[in-house]
């Protein structure tokens, strides 16, 4: 059975799409992941579900994926879409803090473990810690417990002491100084700081977010001639191996939304970032969804269309709409319709398709819980920009 009947809705405004998506989140999506995605034997959350929702019980777990589910259920509870998410978010956070933090006696969160708790990779990964901070920010909004604030402060202290790159800015990849450098941890660190600012009101968090924005616009974008490359040398300069250069349109969308959010929250946005035109000109498949990865010349590097860039595309158009860009509202509605048509409607109720080929046909019908973070953030932004935050209704 499809997610929401057999027909594609004909909706022409943001309020209509917000109503459809929040209803789906409340009545189908969050209940689906609560029923199928929570590991009630070992704690935390499963990372892979099959097309019917059955979990991969033996697969490894990653810290960032656990943190993303805490965020997702906290958001659902705070918005009133799924009040039961409160307990799931707080239980998931407790699992993160007791099973993943300082597991080997060293500060910070380990990278991966087996379902039974056996440590697989003990590195302290920057990407993981960005999502831990995002989860903590939303858990604090859900329950302003002093223990959560202490965890926020301790995690920031760890990042400052171990991950921060005093010479070049931003965060190192991990505590091993792995290479090459990636833009992705910097982007999500900025996202975490914005979430912490909204959660705590602490202006120091906004200043931290501004620092990552300056790194992106003043250091990273010039290396790609105004496009955001994925990989960099140790000093955030260009890689010696140019063959590794690549661009992900989804990250162009994500940076657009983050810079818009920084401005919306009163932060200083560096001038000179206009990431949408190139991504839209080169990164959209003939079937409509955004393409996973391109070469710097605009040719296709990975011929597929994962779900997550589509959610980020909606968010980017919404950010442009708030800035008054002509046609952005219509573009957001078009992108929301495309997500519903290609990724939600063909999936089991409450789930979504993970990946399509360039013709728009599914290539991976598994349901990937870590993508829920992208999906629900898109839903939340649709609802907020439409002026009806938190009001879920039938779809």
C-alpha positions as CSV (number, residue, x, y, z in Angstrom):
1,X,0.0,0.0,0.0
2,X,1.3,3.4,-0.9
3,X,1.9,6.2,1.7
4,X,-1.1,8.3,1.2
5,X,-3.5,6.8,-1.3
6,X,-2.9,6.4,-5.0
7,X,-3.1,9.9,-6.4
8,X,-0.7,12.8,-6.3
9,X,-2.3,15.8,-4.6
10,X,-2.7,19.0,-6.5
11,X,-1.6,21.7,-4.1
12,X,-0.6,25.1,-5.1
13,X,0.6,26.9,-2.0
14,X,3.0,26.4,0.9
15,X,0.2,26.1,3.4
16,X,-1.3,23.1,1.5
17,X,2.1,21.3,1.4
18,X,2.7,22.1,5.0
19,X,-0.6,20.6,6.0
20,X,0.0,17.5,3.9
21,X,3.5,16.9,5.3
22,X,2.8,17.6,8.9
23,X,-0.2,15.3,8.8
24,X,1.9,12.6,7.3
25,X,4.7,13.2,9.9
26,X,2.2,13.0,12.7
27,X,-0.1,10.2,11.6
28,X,2.3,8.0,9.6
29,X,6.0,8.8,9.6
30,X,6.9,9.2,13.2
31,X,4.6,6.3,14.4
32,X,6.3,4.1,11.7
33,X,9.8,4.9,13.0
34,X,8.7,4.5,16.6
35,X,7.3,1.0,15.8
36,X,10.1,-0.2,13.5
37,X,13.2,1.9,14.2
38,X,13.7,1.7,18.0
39,X,16.0,-1.1,19.3
40,X,14.2,-2.1,22.5
41,X,16.6,-4.9,23.3
42,X,19.9,-3.0,23.2
43,X,18.8,0.7,23.3
44,X,19.1,3.3,20.7
45,X,18.0,3.0,17.1
46,X,18.4,0.7,14.2
47,X,20.2,2.1,11.2
48,X,18.6,0.2,8.3
49,X,15.1,-1.0,7.7
50,X,14.0,-3.1,4.7
51,X,11.2,-2.0,2.4
52,X,8.6,-3.5,4.8
53,X,10.2,-1.9,7.9
54,X,12.0,-4.9,9.3
55,X,15.3,-3.8,10.9
56,X,18.8,-5.0,10.3
57,X,19.4,-6.2,13.8
58,X,23.1,-7.1,13.3
59,X,24.4,-4.1,11.4
60,X,26.8,-1.7,13.0
61,X,25.6,1.5,14.6
62,X,27.1,5.0,14.1
63,X,27.1,7.8,16.6
64,X,25.7,10.4,14.2
65,X,22.8,8.2,13.2
66,X,21.8,7.7,16.8
67,X,22.0,11.5,17.4
68,X,19.9,12.2,14.3
69,X,17.0,10.0,15.7
70,X,17.1,11.9,19.0
71,X,16.7,15.1,17.1
72,X,13.8,13.7,15.0
73,X,11.7,12.4,17.9
74,X,12.4,15.6,19.9
75,X,11.3,17.7,17.0
76,X,8.1,15.6,16.6
77,X,7.3,16.0,20.2
78,X,8.0,19.7,20.5
79,X,5.9,20.4,17.4
80,X,3.0,18.4,18.8
81,X,3.1,16.0,15.8
82,X,4.0,13.0,17.9
83,X,4.0,13.6,21.7
84,X,5.2,10.1,22.3
85,X,8.5,11.1,20.7
86,X,9.4,12.8,24.0
87,X,10.2,9.6,25.8
88,X,11.9,8.1,22.7
89,X,14.1,11.2,22.3
90,X,15.1,11.3,26.0
91,X,15.8,7.6,26.1
92,X,17.9,7.8,23.0
93,X,19.8,10.7,24.5
94,X,20.5,8.7,27.6
95,X,21.7,5.8,25.4
96,X,24.1,8.3,23.7
97,X,25.4,9.7,26.9
98,X,25.9,6.4,28.7
99,X,26.9,4.0,25.9
100,X,28.8,6.2,23.4
101,X,30.4,8.9,25.6
102,X,33.8,8.2,27.1
103,X,33.3,4.5,26.4
104,X,37.0,3.8,26.6
105,X,37.7,6.2,29.4
106,X,38.7,9.0,27.1
107,X,36.5,12.1,26.6
108,X,34.3,12.4,23.5
109,X,32.0,10.1,21.7
110,X,33.1,6.9,19.9
111,X,32.4,6.6,16.2
112,X,30.8,3.1,15.9
113,X,29.8,0.0,17.8
114,X,28.1,-3.3,17.3
115,X,24.5,-3.8,18.5
116,X,25.8,-5.7,21.6
117,X,28.0,-2.7,22.5
118,X,31.3,-3.9,21.2
119,X,33.3,-0.9,20.1
120,X,34.1,-1.0,16.3
121,X,35.8,2.3,15.8
122,X,36.9,4.5,18.8
123,X,37.9,7.6,16.8
124,X,36.3,10.9,17.9
125,X,34.8,12.1,14.7
126,X,33.9,15.7,14.0
127,X,30.8,14.9,12.0
128,X,29.5,12.7,14.9
129,X,30.1,15.4,17.5
130,X,28.2,18.0,15.4
131,X,25.2,15.8,15.5
132,X,25.6,15.0,19.2
133,X,25.4,18.8,19.8
134,X,22.3,19.0,17.5
135,X,20.6,16.3,19.5
136,X,21.6,17.9,22.8
137,X,20.2,21.3,21.6
138,X,16.8,19.8,20.8
139,X,16.8,17.6,23.9
140,X,17.4,20.8,26.0
141,X,14.4,22.4,24.3
142,X,12.4,19.4,25.2
143,X,13.6,19.2,28.8
144,X,15.9,21.9,30.1
145,X,17.6,19.6,32.5
146,X,20.9,20.9,34.0
147,X,22.5,17.5,33.1
148,X,21.8,18.2,29.4
149,X,23.3,21.6,29.6
150,X,26.4,20.1,31.3
151,X,26.6,17.6,28.4
152,X,26.4,20.5,25.9
153,X,29.2,22.4,27.7
154,X,31.4,19.3,28.0
155,X,31.0,18.4,24.4
156,X,31.8,21.9,23.3
157,X,34.9,21.9,25.6
158,X,36.0,18.6,24.0
159,X,35.5,20.1,20.5
160,X,37.6,23.2,21.4
161,X,40.4,21.1,23.0
162,X,40.6,18.2,20.5
163,X,38.8,19.0,17.2
164,X,39.4,22.7,16.7
165,X,42.0,23.7,14.1
166,X,43.5,26.8,15.5
167,X,45.7,27.3,12.5
168,X,43.2,27.1,9.7
169,X,39.8,27.4,11.3
170,X,36.9,25.0,11.7
171,X,37.2,21.5,13.1
172,X,39.7,18.7,12.2
173,X,38.2,15.6,10.8
174,X,38.7,13.7,14.0
175,X,41.2,13.2,16.9
176,X,43.6,11.5,14.4
177,X,43.8,14.5,12.1
178,X,42.6,12.3,9.2
179,X,42.9,13.5,5.6
180,X,41.5,14.8,3.3
181,X,39.5,17.6,5.0
182,X,35.8,17.7,4.2
183,X,33.4,20.6,4.1
184,X,30.7,18.3,5.6
185,X,31.7,18.4,9.3
186,X,32.1,22.2,9.1
187,X,28.6,22.6,7.7
188,X,27.0,20.4,10.4
189,X,29.0,22.1,13.1
190,X,27.5,25.4,12.0
191,X,24.1,23.8,12.0
192,X,24.7,22.6,15.6
193,X,25.7,26.0,16.7
194,X,22.6,27.6,15.3
195,X,20.5,25.0,17.0
196,X,22.3,25.6,20.3
197,X,21.7,29.4,19.9
198,X,18.0,28.8,19.3
199,X,17.8,26.4,22.3
200,X,19.8,28.4,24.8
201,X,19.8,32.0,23.6
202,X,23.5,32.1,24.3
203,X,25.1,34.7,21.9
204,X,28.4,32.8,22.0
205,X,26.7,30.0,20.0
206,X,25.7,32.5,17.3
207,X,29.3,33.7,17.2
208,X,30.5,30.2,16.8
209,X,28.1,29.7,13.9
210,X,29.4,32.9,12.3
211,X,32.9,31.5,12.4
212,X,31.9,28.4,10.4
213,X,30.0,30.7,7.9
214,X,33.2,32.8,7.4
215,X,35.2,29.6,6.9
216,X,32.8,28.4,4.2
217,X,32.5,31.7,2.3
218,X,35.9,33.1,2.7
219,X,38.1,30.0,2.6
220,X,36.2,27.0,1.1
221,X,34.2,28.6,-1.7
222,X,37.1,30.4,-3.3
223,X,38.9,27.0,-3.7
224,X,36.0,25.8,-5.8
225,X,35.6,29.1,-7.7
226,X,32.3,29.8,-6.0
227,X,31.2,26.2,-5.8
228,X,31.5,24.1,-2.7
229,X,33.9,21.2,-3.2
230,X,33.7,18.2,-0.9
231,X,37.4,17.6,-0.1
232,X,40.3,19.8,0.8
233,X,44.0,19.6,1.8
234,X,45.0,19.9,5.4
235,X,45.1,23.7,5.2
236,X,41.7,23.8,3.5
237,X,43.5,24.5,0.2
238,X,42.9,22.5,-3.0
239,X,43.8,18.8,-3.0
240,X,46.9,17.8,-4.9
241,X,44.9,14.9,-6.4
242,X,42.4,16.9,-8.5
243,X,40.7,13.7,-9.5
244,X,39.1,13.6,-6.0
245,X,37.4,16.9,-6.4
246,X,33.6,16.7,-6.6
247,X,30.5,18.6,-5.8
248,X,27.2,17.5,-4.2
249,X,24.2,19.7,-5.1
250,X,22.5,18.7,-1.9
251,X,25.3,20.4,0.1
252,X,24.9,23.5,-2.0
253,X,21.2,23.5,-0.9
254,X,22.1,22.8,2.7
255,X,24.6,25.7,2.9
256,X,22.1,28.0,1.3
257,X,19.6,27.1,4.0
258,X,22.1,27.4,6.8
259,X,23.3,30.8,5.7
260,X,19.7,31.9,5.4
261,X,19.0,30.7,8.9
262,X,22.1,32.5,10.3
263,X,20.7,35.7,8.8
264,X,17.2,35.0,10.1
265,X,18.5,34.6,13.6
266,X,20.4,37.9,13.5
267,X,23.9,36.7,12.7
268,X,26.3,38.3,10.3
269,X,26.3,36.5,6.9
270,X,29.4,36.9,4.8
271,X,28.8,38.3,1.4
272,X,29.6,36.4,-1.8
273,X,27.8,33.1,-1.4
274,X,25.3,32.3,-4.2
275,X,25.3,28.5,-4.4
276,X,21.9,27.8,-5.9
277,X,22.3,28.8,-9.6
278,X,25.1,26.3,-10.3
279,X,23.4,23.5,-8.4
280,X,20.1,24.0,-10.2
281,X,21.8,24.4,-13.6
282,X,23.9,21.2,-13.4
283,X,22.5,19.1,-10.5
284,X,18.9,18.3,-11.5
285,X,18.1,15.1,-13.3
286,X,15.7,14.9,-16.3
287,X,13.3,13.1,-14.0
288,X,13.3,16.1,-11.6
289,X,15.2,15.0,-8.5
290,X,18.6,16.4,-7.6
291,X,21.7,14.3,-8.5
292,X,23.9,12.9,-5.8
293,X,27.4,14.0,-7.0
294,X,28.9,15.9,-9.8
295,X,32.4,16.6,-11.1
296,X,33.6,20.2,-11.0
297,X,32.9,20.6,-14.7
298,X,29.2,19.8,-14.1
299,X,29.3,16.3,-15.5
300,X,27.8,13.5,-13.4
301,X,30.1,11.7,-11.0
302,X,27.5,9.5,-9.3
303,X,24.4,8.8,-11.5
304,X,21.7,8.6,-8.8
305,X,19.3,10.6,-6.7
306,X,19.3,9.9,-3.0
307,X,16.4,11.2,-0.9
308,X,18.2,13.6,1.4
309,X,19.3,16.2,-1.3
310,X,15.6,16.6,-2.2
311,X,14.6,17.7,1.3
312,X,17.5,20.1,1.4
313,X,16.4,21.6,-2.0
314,X,13.0,22.4,-0.5
315,X,14.7,24.1,2.5
316,X,17.0,26.1,0.3
317,X,14.0,27.4,-1.8
318,X,12.2,28.3,1.5
319,X,15.2,30.2,2.7
320,X,15.3,32.2,-0.6
321,X,11.5,32.8,-0.3
322,X,12.1,34.4,3.1
323,X,14.7,36.6,1.6
324,X,12.1,37.7,-1.0
325,X,13.6,36.0,-4.1
326,X,11.1,36.0,-7.0
327,X,9.8,32.6,-7.8
328,X,11.2,30.9,-4.7
329,X,7.8,30.0,-3.2
330,X,6.8,28.3,-6.4
331,X,10.1,26.5,-6.5
332,X,9.6,25.3,-3.0
333,X,6.2,24.0,-3.8
334,X,7.5,22.3,-6.9
335,X,10.3,20.6,-5.0
336,X,7.9,19.5,-2.2
337,X,5.6,18.0,-4.8
338,X,8.6,16.2,-6.4
339,X,9.6,14.7,-3.0
340,X,6.1,13.5,-2.4
341,X,5.7,12.0,-5.9
342,X,9.0,10.2,-6.1
343,X,10.0,9.3,-2.5
344,X,6.9,9.3,-0.3
345,X,4.0,8.1,-2.4
346,X,5.5,4.9,-3.7
347,X,6.7,3.8,-0.2
348,X,5.0,1.9,2.6
349,X,2.8,4.2,4.8
350,X,5.1,6.3,6.9
351,X,8.3,5.3,5.1
352,X,10.1,6.7,2.1
353,X,12.2,5.6,-0.9
354,X,15.9,6.0,-0.3
355,X,17.4,6.2,-3.8
356,X,16.3,6.6,-7.5
357,X,18.1,6.3,-10.7
358,X,18.4,9.1,-13.2
359,X,15.1,8.1,-14.8
360,X,13.2,8.4,-11.5
361,X,12.9,4.7,-10.8
362,X,13.8,3.3,-7.3
363,X,17.2,1.7,-7.0
364,X,17.1,1.2,-3.2
365,X,13.7,0.6,-1.5
366,X,15.3,0.2,2.0
367,X,14.2,2.8,4.5
368,X,17.1,4.6,6.0
369,X,16.3,6.1,9.4
370,X,19.1,8.6,9.4
371,X,17.4,10.3,6.5
372,X,14.5,11.1,8.8
373,X,16.5,14.1,10.1
374,X,16.5,15.7,6.7
375,X,12.8,14.9,6.0
376,X,11.5,16.2,9.3
377,X,13.6,19.4,9.1
378,X,12.1,20.0,5.7
379,X,8.6,19.5,7.1
380,X,9.3,21.8,10.0
381,X,10.6,24.5,7.6
382,X,7.6,24.2,5.4
383,X,5.3,24.6,8.4
384,X,7.3,27.5,9.8
385,X,7.5,29.5,6.5
386,X,3.9,28.8,5.8
387,X,3.0,30.4,9.1
388,X,1.4,27.4,10.7
389,X,4.2,25.9,12.9
390,X,3.3,22.7,14.8
391,X,-0.3,22.4,13.5
392,X,-0.5,18.8,12.2
393,X,-3.7,17.7,10.5
394,X,-5.0,14.9,8.4
395,X,-3.6,14.2,5.0
